[in-house]
Amino acid sequence: MVVVAMSGGVDSSVTAALLIEQGYEVIGTTMQIWDPGRTEAAGDFVGCCSLAAVEDARSVANKLDIPYYVLNFYDLFRQSVVENFCREYLTGRTPNPCVVCNRIIKFEALLKKALALGADYLATGHYARIGRAESTGRYIVKKARDPRKDQTYFLYNLTQQQLAHTLMPLGAYTKDEVRRMAAERGLKVAEKPESQEICFVHDNNYRNFLRENVDGNAIKPGPFLDLAGREVGRHEGIAFYTIGQRRGLGLAMGERVYVVDIDPVRNAVIIGTEEALDRTTLLAEDLNFVSIAGLTGPEQVQAQIRYKSKPAPATITPLPGGRVQVDFAAPQRAIAPGQAVVFYRDDYLLGGGSILG
């Protein structure tokens, strides 16, 4: 039996259909992780946690003639994902809520629920390929066939136990093929648009979300400092800025300037020229390895510092305290603490961690 995490979108809907055709007994579930009333924008319910998403998933489950349940993970999501999201910005870091959600909600809480229901697997609509290495018996993760949709960046926290009970059938298909398969099977979500990046931020403006969900006393104005330490203006609060940001600074400097660092101790936002964004080294912590057991020494990898960036040649070296140093062969732009750095060799997801600095 397989429990399919259904978001109401085309990917998870086709995942359920394919597994039925492969002979699995399938149960559809949608995780209620956020207040549906807070995902309404311009009169429409948006995002993977909205009422419309639930109704779309239920409609697909009815079409496929499978049982369907809505599971309440609201409190856990609020505590583990949303509060972490706010806390990270308040400390000058740039969070990645999808990584946290996958680790704590989907592949921990939901997987446990699926196994408790007697299922053998949890299936999701992620674009990634799961396999097993004959030489080691270790479960491995490979990039999806469709490079435009590959989502392995978000999956570096998966453990061997979780991989043993996880199915991701879309890794072998392109997005266009998935939409065609949905249409051929008469699924109403075949042409449904992609969901927004942060499901609980309905207008894609995280600053508005912080204003509404964080104690106003926690966000304090402070100085913009140049690279020499001189104050060149005042900012609204470090939570409202990210490394690499150029727009919305409100500074008249006579040249383009960017946020190049954030100093929570001084409550300062450091600004500089575009060249100052380039770095060749970072430190990472909170590591997990997937297709390899771990590091015994320096390894040559391709390292990716954000979802939309391309992996770049780098050397990763283990350090005391469970950290790694990542040295890039060429400078990388706007390395942001709090984001994930993920390691690959060819198409294989080796692992990753959280950027410390």
Kinemage of the C-alpha trace (Angstrom):
@kinemage 1
@onewidth
@group {chain A} dominant
@subgroup {mainchain}
@vectorlist {calphas} color= white
{ca met a 1} P 0.000 0.000 0.000
{ca val a 2} L 1.154 3.520 -0.805
{ca val a 3} L 0.077 6.797 0.774
{ca val a 4} L 0.393 9.609 -1.780
{ca ala a 5} L 0.895 13.167 -0.566
{ca met a 6} L -1.544 15.055 -2.804
{ca ser a 7} L -1.212 18.834 -2.997
{ca gly a 8} L -3.981 19.332 -5.522
{ca gly a 9} L -1.454 19.937 -8.291
{ca val a 10} L -0.712 18.026 -11.458
{ca asp a 11} L 2.489 16.372 -10.183
{ca ser a 12} L 1.053 14.599 -7.146
{ca ser a 13} L -2.126 13.740 -9.069
{ca val a 14} L -0.171 11.959 -11.812
{ca thr a 15} L 1.960 10.288 -9.125
{ca ala a 16} L -1.193 8.686 -7.700
{ca ala a 17} L -2.425 7.650 -11.152
{ca leu a 18} L 0.882 6.049 -12.138
{ca leu a 19} L 1.117 4.057 -8.927
{ca ile a 20} L -2.407 2.715 -9.374
{ca glu a 21} L -1.471 1.607 -12.890
{ca gln a 22} L 1.628 -0.086 -11.482
{ca gly a 23} L -0.604 -2.221 -9.276
{ca tyr a 24} L -0.257 -0.476 -5.925
{ca glu a 25} L -3.120 0.008 -3.493
{ca val a 26} L -3.174 3.810 -3.154
{ca ile a 27} L -4.536 6.161 -0.515
{ca gly a 28} L -4.559 9.902 -1.185
{ca thr a 29} L -3.819 12.383 1.586
{ca thr a 30} L -3.499 16.146 1.805
{ca met a 31} L -1.705 17.759 4.707
{ca gln a 32} L -3.567 20.706 6.200
{ca ile a 33} L -0.531 22.730 7.260
{ca trp a 34} L -1.759 26.309 7.241
{ca asp a 35} L -4.937 28.253 7.887
{ca pro a 36} L -6.781 28.175 4.528
{ca gly a 37} L -8.266 31.589 5.220
{ca arg a 38} L -4.771 33.069 5.239
{ca thr a 39} L -3.917 31.797 1.766
{ca glu a 40} L -6.583 33.837 -0.014
{ca ala a 41} L -5.334 36.441 -2.475
{ca ala a 42} L -7.390 38.598 -4.833
{ca gly a 43} L -10.459 36.461 -4.179
{ca asp a 44} L -8.768 33.202 -5.133
{ca phe a 45} L -7.389 30.557 -2.838
{ca val a 46} L -3.798 29.840 -3.774
{ca gly a 47} L -0.979 27.594 -2.626
{ca cys a 48} L -0.697 23.947 -1.705
{ca cys a 49} L -2.474 24.389 1.641
{ca ser a 50} L -5.584 26.272 0.458
{ca leu a 51} L -9.191 25.130 0.375
{ca ala a 52} L -9.019 25.018 -3.424
{ca ala a 53} L -5.997 22.701 -3.238
{ca val a 54} L -7.889 20.327 -0.952
{ca glu a 55} L -10.893 20.312 -3.270
{ca asp a 56} L -8.693 19.698 -6.325
{ca ala a 57} L -6.966 16.786 -4.583
{ca arg a 58} L -10.307 15.352 -3.461
{ca ser a 59} L -11.659 15.643 -7.018
{ca val a 60} L -8.646 13.755 -8.410
{ca ala a 61} L -8.962 11.056 -5.736
{ca asn a 62} L -12.638 10.613 -6.660
{ca lys a 63} L -11.713 10.381 -10.342
{ca leu a 64} L -9.094 7.733 -9.537
{ca asp a 65} L -11.500 5.975 -7.148
{ca ile a 66} L -9.126 5.906 -4.204
{ca pro a 67} L -9.684 6.703 -0.509
{ca tyr a 68} L -8.780 10.283 0.402
{ca tyr a 69} L -8.077 11.945 3.752
{ca val a 70} L -7.080 15.387 4.948
{ca leu a 71} L -4.548 15.199 7.791
{ca asn a 72} L -4.072 18.079 10.214
{ca phe a 73} L -0.430 19.082 10.656
{ca tyr a 74} L -1.196 22.731 11.360
{ca asp a 75} L 0.403 22.961 14.826
{ca leu a 76} L 3.541 21.066 13.854
{ca phe a 77} L 3.940 23.134 10.689
{ca arg a 78} L 3.516 26.373 12.595
{ca gln a 79} L 6.039 25.378 15.255
{ca ser a 80} L 8.680 23.767 13.046
{ca val a 81} L 8.456 25.608 9.728
{ca val a 82} L 6.791 28.994 10.191
{ca glu a 83} L 8.414 29.889 13.507
{ca asn a 84} L 11.798 28.796 12.158
{ca phe a 85} L 11.190 30.920 9.052
{ca cys a 86} L 10.552 34.021 11.172
{ca arg a 87} L 13.387 33.300 13.625
{ca glu a 88} L 15.938 32.864 10.849
{ca tyr a 89} L 15.105 36.212 9.261
{ca leu a 90} L 15.207 37.925 12.665
{ca thr a 91} L 18.777 36.702 13.130
{ca gly a 92} L 19.937 37.866 9.716
{ca arg a 93} L 19.784 34.510 7.964
{ca thr a 94} L 17.857 33.522 4.817
{ca pro a 95} L 15.721 30.449 5.549
{ca asn a 96} L 14.625 27.723 3.158
{ca pro a 97} L 11.208 26.589 4.431
{ca cys a 98} L 10.806 23.866 1.781
{ca val a 99} L 13.900 22.077 3.100
{ca val a 100} L 12.557 22.250 6.666
{ca cys a 101} L 9.083 21.126 5.593
{ca asn a 102} L 10.460 18.119 3.722
{ca arg a 103} L 12.621 17.117 6.668
{ca ile a 104} L 10.106 17.504 9.498
{ca ile a 105} L 6.639 17.407 7.946
{ca lys a 106} L 6.628 15.278 4.775
{ca phe a 107} L 9.352 12.697 5.334
{ca glu a 108} L 9.117 12.468 9.103
{ca ala a 109} L 5.610 13.197 10.397
{ca leu a 110} L 3.652 12.172 7.283
{ca leu a 111} L 5.837 9.132 6.636
{ca lys a 112} L 5.338 7.979 10.224
{ca lys a 113} L 1.587 8.416 9.780
{ca ala a 114} L 1.666 6.441 6.535
{ca leu a 115} L 3.586 3.560 8.118
{ca ala a 116} L 1.242 3.599 11.118
{ca leu a 117} L -1.666 3.172 8.694
{ca gly a 118} L -0.010 0.020 7.393
{ca ala a 119} L 1.420 1.502 4.208
{ca asp a 120} L 4.710 0.297 2.797
{ca tyr a 121} L 5.555 3.588 1.117
{ca leu a 122} L 4.945 7.318 1.052
{ca ala a 123} L 4.916 8.741 -2.468
{ca thr a 124} L 5.359 12.370 -3.506
{ca gly a 125} L 5.347 14.322 -6.745
{ca his a 126} L 8.982 15.392 -6.450
{ca tyr a 127} L 11.094 15.308 -9.582
{ca ala a 128} L 13.908 13.016 -8.423
{ca arg a 129} L 14.982 9.406 -8.908
{ca ile a 130} L 15.443 6.975 -6.029
{ca gly a 131} L 17.448 3.793 -6.488
{ca arg a 132} L 19.724 1.405 -4.660
{ca ala a 133} L 23.424 0.825 -5.268
{ca glu a 134} L 24.194 -2.844 -5.808
{ca ser a 135} L 27.762 -2.462 -4.562
{ca thr a 136} L 26.846 -0.971 -1.176
{ca gly a 137} L 23.143 -1.700 -0.744
{ca arg a 138} L 22.738 1.977 -0.010
{ca tyr a 139} L 19.720 3.916 -1.237
{ca ile a 140} L 20.742 6.686 -3.604
{ca val a 141} L 19.066 9.762 -5.083
{ca lys a 142} L 19.713 10.950 -8.638
{ca lys a 143} L 18.698 14.116 -10.412
{ca ala a 144} L 15.458 14.023 -12.377
{ca arg a 145} L 15.414 13.429 -16.103
{ca asp a 146} L 13.973 16.946 -16.574
{ca pro a 147} L 16.723 19.377 -15.492
{ca arg a 148} L 14.237 22.265 -15.417
{ca lys a 149} L 12.226 20.543 -12.691
{ca asp a 150} L 14.868 18.642 -10.734
{ca gln a 151} L 14.084 18.983 -7.002
{ca thr a 152} L 16.908 16.979 -5.447
{ca tyr a 153} L 18.255 20.206 -3.904
{ca phe a 154} L 15.388 20.034 -1.383
{ca leu a 155} L 15.924 16.346 -0.551
{ca tyr a 156} L 19.422 16.234 0.919
{ca asn a 157} L 18.065 15.550 4.428
{ca leu a 158} L 16.482 12.212 3.521
{ca thr a 159} L 17.772 9.300 5.584
{ca gln a 160} L 18.296 5.719 4.442
{ca gln a 161} L 15.275 4.589 6.457
{ca gln a 162} L 13.094 7.250 4.835
{ca leu a 163} L 14.347 6.428 1.341
{ca ala a 164} L 13.512 2.764 1.911
{ca his a 165} L 9.855 3.778 2.255
{ca thr a 166} L 9.642 6.557 -0.335
{ca leu a 167} L 8.547 6.533 -3.981
{ca met a 168} L 9.033 9.389 -6.478
{ca pro a 169} L 7.817 8.095 -9.837
{ca leu a 170} L 8.013 11.433 -11.695
{ca gly a 171} L 11.807 11.510 -11.813
{ca ala a 172} L 11.767 9.600 -15.105
{ca tyr a 173} L 9.481 12.114 -16.857
{ca thr a 174} L 9.533 15.707 -18.053
{ca lys a 175} L 6.984 18.237 -16.860
{ca asp a 176} L 5.415 18.349 -20.330
{ca glu a 177} L 5.018 14.569 -20.277
{ca val a 178} L 3.395 14.726 -16.847
{ca arg a 179} L 0.863 17.306 -18.052
{ca arg a 180} L 0.067 15.143 -21.080
{ca met a 181} L -0.417 12.088 -18.873
{ca ala a 182} L -2.808 14.073 -16.665
{ca ala a 183} L -4.822 15.177 -19.691
{ca glu a 184} L -4.932 11.663 -21.125
{ca arg a 185} L -6.335 10.393 -17.840
{ca gly a 186} L -8.962 13.108 -17.646
{ca leu a 187} L -7.551 14.791 -14.548
{ca lys a 188} L -8.920 18.322 -14.152
{ca val a 189} L -5.571 19.642 -12.873
{ca ala a 190} L -3.691 18.892 -16.113
{ca glu a 191} L -3.111 22.575 -16.903
{ca lys a 192} L -3.127 23.909 -13.347
{ca pro a 193} L -0.386 26.553 -12.890
{ca glu a 194} L 2.648 25.933 -10.708
{ca ser a 195} L 2.200 26.760 -7.033
{ca gln a 196} L 4.045 29.709 -5.518
{ca glu a 197} L 7.415 29.200 -3.859
{ca ile a 198} L 6.382 29.721 -0.208
{ca cys a 199} L 2.938 28.236 0.307
{ca phe a 200} L 2.098 30.184 3.461
{ca val a 201} L 3.155 33.602 2.095
{ca his a 202} L 0.135 34.291 -0.087
{ca asp a 203} L 1.440 37.406 -1.880
{ca asn a 204} L 5.063 36.234 -2.224
{ca asn a 205} L 6.083 39.158 0.003
{ca tyr a 206} L 7.829 37.666 3.020
{ca arg a 207} L 8.330 41.135 4.531
{ca asn a 208} L 4.579 41.620 4.844
{ca phe a 209} L 4.319 38.161 6.375
{ca leu a 210} L 6.943 39.030 8.995
{ca arg a 211} L 5.169 42.285 9.843
{ca glu a 212} L 1.965 40.331 10.455
{ca asn a 213} L 3.477 37.414 12.362
{ca val a 214} L 6.396 38.781 14.394
{ca asp a 215} L 6.328 40.970 17.487
{ca gly a 216} L 7.035 44.487 16.241
{ca asn a 217} L 9.582 44.995 19.004
{ca ala a 218} L 11.725 42.221 17.512
{ca ile a 219} L 12.331 44.182 14.298
{ca lys a 220} L 14.398 47.277 14.983
{ca pro a 221} L 15.837 49.890 12.605
{ca gly a 222} L 19.601 50.114 12.453
{ca pro a 223} L 22.537 51.327 10.386
{ca phe a 224} L 23.526 50.609 6.835
{ca leu a 225} L 27.326 50.345 6.952
{ca asp a 226} L 29.723 50.412 4.040
{ca leu a 227} L 32.671 48.035 3.863
{ca ala a 228} L 34.824 50.541 5.795
{ca gly a 229} L 32.314 50.565 8.662
{ca arg a 230} L 30.907 54.030 7.953
{ca glu a 231} L 27.179 54.576 8.434
{ca val a 232} L 25.590 55.542 5.121
{ca gly a 233} L 21.919 55.310 6.022
{ca arg a 234} L 19.302 53.594 8.172
{ca his a 235} L 17.516 50.324 7.512
{ca glu a 236} L 14.075 49.144 8.654
{ca gly a 237} L 15.284 45.963 10.382
{ca ile a 238} L 17.721 43.216 9.398
{ca ala a 239} L 14.829 40.773 8.893
{ca phe a 240} L 13.812 42.671 5.765
{ca tyr a 241} L 17.109 42.189 3.913
{ca thr a 242} L 18.930 39.312 2.266
{ca ile a 243} L 22.457 38.973 0.912
{ca gly a 244} L 22.571 39.954 -2.744
{ca gln a 245} L 19.597 42.327 -2.464
{ca arg a 246} L 19.834 45.544 -4.489
{ca arg a 247} L 16.291 46.885 -4.746
{ca gly a 248} L 14.475 48.562 -1.883
{ca leu a 249} L 17.553 49.814 -0.029
{ca gly a 250} L 16.624 53.474 -0.368
{ca leu a 251} L 20.249 54.591 -0.590
{ca ala a 252} L 21.653 57.202 -2.943
{ca met a 253} L 25.271 56.110 -3.288
{ca gly a 254} L 26.088 57.216 -6.826
{ca glu a 255} L 26.650 53.570 -7.819
{ca arg a 256} L 24.831 50.275 -7.561
{ca val a 257} L 25.186 48.780 -4.104
{ca tyr a 258} L 24.065 45.457 -2.686
{ca val a 259} L 23.576 43.811 0.686
{ca val a 260} L 26.855 41.922 1.122
{ca asp a 261} L 26.520 40.911 4.784
{ca ile a 262} L 24.179 41.125 7.759
{ca asp a 263} L 25.534 41.614 11.281
{ca pro a 264} L 22.894 40.733 13.904
{ca val a 265} L 25.227 41.673 16.788
{ca arg a 266} L 25.377 45.286 15.594
{ca asn a 267} L 21.913 45.116 14.003
{ca ala a 268} L 23.682 46.314 10.860
{ca val a 269} L 23.235 45.707 7.156
{ca ile a 270} L 26.555 45.861 5.302
{ca ile a 271} L 26.449 47.191 1.759
{ca gly a 272} L 29.025 47.158 -1.023
{ca thr a 273} L 29.567 46.834 -4.741
{ca glu a 274} L 28.601 43.775 -6.757
{ca glu a 275} L 32.185 42.497 -6.668
{ca ala a 276} L 31.979 42.287 -2.872
{ca leu a 277} L 29.302 39.590 -3.212
{ca asp a 278} L 31.793 37.106 -4.670
{ca arg a 279} L 33.245 34.463 -2.346
{ca thr a 280} L 35.084 31.204 -2.880
{ca thr a 281} L 34.671 29.601 0.561
{ca leu a 282} L 31.830 28.785 2.920
{ca leu a 283} L 31.242 26.739 6.058
{ca ala a 284} L 28.268 24.390 6.410
{ca glu a 285} L 26.706 22.588 9.362
{ca asp a 286} L 23.713 20.331 10.106
{ca leu a 287} L 24.938 17.916 7.447
{ca asn a 288} L 23.323 14.825 6.004
{ca phe a 289} L 24.726 12.450 3.408
{ca val a 290} L 22.528 10.465 1.058
{ca ser a 291} L 24.254 8.542 -1.728
{ca ile a 292} L 27.455 8.219 0.310
{ca ala a 293} L 27.838 7.334 3.977
{ca gly a 294} L 29.909 10.415 4.790
{ca leu a 295} L 33.295 12.045 4.329
{ca thr a 296} L 36.628 10.497 5.252
{ca gly a 297} L 38.646 13.326 3.714
{ca pro a 298} L 38.403 16.025 1.067
{ca glu a 299} L 36.063 15.224 -1.833
{ca gln a 300} L 35.713 16.812 -5.268
{ca val a 301} L 32.053 17.645 -5.867
{ca gln a 302} L 29.664 19.952 -7.618
{ca ala a 303} L 28.183 22.254 -4.956
{ca gln a 304} L 24.944 24.216 -5.316
{ca ile a 305} L 24.258 27.195 -3.006
{ca arg a 306} L 20.608 27.908 -3.882
{ca tyr a 307} L 17.786 26.187 -5.744
{ca lys a 308} L 17.958 28.331 -8.880
{ca ser a 309} L 21.768 28.343 -9.151
{ca lys a 310} L 23.926 25.865 -11.059
{ca pro a 311} L 26.197 23.404 -9.254
{ca ala a 312} L 29.832 24.518 -9.402
{ca pro a 313} L 33.115 22.596 -8.964
{ca ala a 314} L 34.253 22.593 -5.341
{ca thr a 315} L 36.253 20.699 -2.735
{ca ile a 316} L 34.486 19.783 0.503
{ca thr a 317} L 36.649 19.105 3.544
{ca pro a 318} L 35.366 17.703 6.850
{ca leu a 319} L 36.043 19.837 9.938
{ca pro a 320} L 35.742 19.142 13.672
{ca gly a 321} L 32.254 19.523 15.113
{ca gly a 322} L 30.479 17.940 12.166
{ca arg a 323} L 31.014 20.862 9.822
{ca val a 324} L 32.494 21.044 6.342
{ca gln a 325} L 34.444 23.686 4.478
{ca val a 326} L 33.458 24.200 0.867
{ca asp a 327} L 36.110 25.713 -1.417
{ca phe a 328} L 34.880 26.655 -4.894
{ca ala a 329} L 37.086 26.649 -7.961
{ca ala a 330} L 35.509 29.965 -9.012
{ca pro a 331} L 33.817 32.729 -6.956
{ca gln a 332} L 30.148 32.291 -6.123
{ca arg a 333} L 27.754 35.221 -5.888
{ca ala a 334} L 25.728 36.089 -2.770
{ca ile a 335} L 26.336 33.103 -0.488
{ca ala a 336} L 23.598 33.435 2.139
{ca pro a 337} L 23.743 31.871 5.630
{ca gly a 338} L 20.612 29.822 6.275
{ca gln a 339} L 20.310 28.548 2.723
{ca ala a 340} L 21.265 24.976 1.846
{ca val a 341} L 24.466 23.972 0.114
{ca val a 342} L 23.984 20.657 -1.676
{ca phe a 343} L 26.669 18.350 -3.069
{ca tyr a 344} L 26.546 16.290 -6.256
{ca arg a 345} L 28.787 13.933 -8.203
{ca asp a 346} L 27.503 13.666 -11.755
{ca asp a 347} L 23.745 13.086 -11.302
{ca tyr a 348} L 24.042 11.686 -7.786
{ca leu a 349} L 22.914 13.643 -4.741
{ca leu a 350} L 25.723 13.120 -2.224
{ca gly a 351} L 24.285 15.210 0.599
{ca gly a 352} L 24.214 18.738 1.901
{ca gly a 353} L 23.952 21.058 4.852
{ca ser a 354} L 22.995 24.514 6.037
{ca ile a 355} L 25.272 27.412 5.146
{ca leu a 356} L 26.801 28.820 8.336
{ca gly a 357} L 28.829 31.593 6.761
